[in-house]
Amino acid sequence: MMAPDYAWWHGFYECKARFNSFMEEADHLIENGQKAYIYPNYPNATGDTTKPPKIFGAQ
């Protein structure tokens, strides 16, 4: 699975499919004027770059 043809064609397809899904959702949110859902269970999903103390401890 590390062959260049496998990594390129299958890997590129996966990246492009995820990018297309992301852009479709972004376009939908822009057209409707909605805000994106904030995932509370995923650290830094809100764009905040501070390290979560729950994972990294008090800094």
KAPEVEN-V448051 format. One line per field, one symbol per residue. phi: phi as a letter, one per 40 degrees, with the letter a starting at -180 (. if undefined). Layout:
phi = ???
This chain:
phi = .ccdccccccccccccccccccccccccccccgccccccccbdgccgcccccccccgcb
